């Protein structure tokens, strides 16, 4: 599958206020999210490295107790095994990539 039309993927509300479209490459998982102000992702961890790239809006990302605002031009890189949480400060859109490929998501 060398090309993916993300607009044709099913949208799933994975958590309240987080509407995602998911696909996988051979070694990575991709999530294209629309998020709503006030939506959050509880503190958690997983073995995969995870990268948050905000396209529109602002997220507050906390990684192992350190928080920073992530907006267009600022990327959050969560090391595998690091405790992290996210809070949407505005409505917006983000792309989140996990490496290696992460199970438990649509199609994967």
Secondary structure, DSSP 8 states (H G I E B T S, - for coil): -----GGGS--EEEETTEEEEEEE-SSEEEEEEEE-TT-EEEEE--SSEEEEEEEESEEEEEETTEEEEEETT-EEEE-TT--EEEEESSSEEEEEEEES--SSSTT-
